[in-house]
């Protein structure tokens, strides 16, 4: 996470992040809903956020820019890794930060037998 001592918030200014709570989870950093499963939306936001940040490189403080770039790439790596995303999603569910999609909820629900 980038130091709070800055005069501006690079998350908001450079990446248009709406969430004010820090640290951001990978979904928040990329502007996605928690537990996002749509791969097309994920790819689109990866491209968009990378482009937004790369456009700010010439004007940004190099240390701050690199720290945010590294954080963005770590978030992308997490969401593109099945294993890491599964762990993140389970953590968010435990914290109540995401809803369980209906198809997962129904398949995970115990089946009652009527014998």
HUDA-V116869 format. One line per field, one symbol per residue. ss: DSSP state (2 for helix, 1 for strand, 0 for the rest). phi: phi as a letter, one per 20 degrees, with the letter a starting at -180 (. if undefined). psi: psi as a letter, one per 30 degrees, with the letter a starting at -180 (. if undefined). A space follows every 10 residues. Layout:
# HUDA-V116869
ss=???
phi=???
psi=???
This chain:
# HUDA-V116869
ss=0000000002 2222200000 0000022222 0000000022 2222222222 2222220000 0222222222 2222222222 0222222222 2222000000 0222222200 00000
phi=.egeeffcdf fffedlfefe fcfeegfffe mdfgmgdfff ffffffffff fgfffegfee fgffgfffff ffffffgffe egfffffgff ffffemeaee ggfffffeff eedde
psi=kkkgflfljf eeeefhkekf kklkleeeef hlkkgkfjee eeeeeeeeee eeeeffeefl keeeeeeeee eeeeeeeeff keeeeeeeee eeeefggllk keeeeeffkk kkkh.
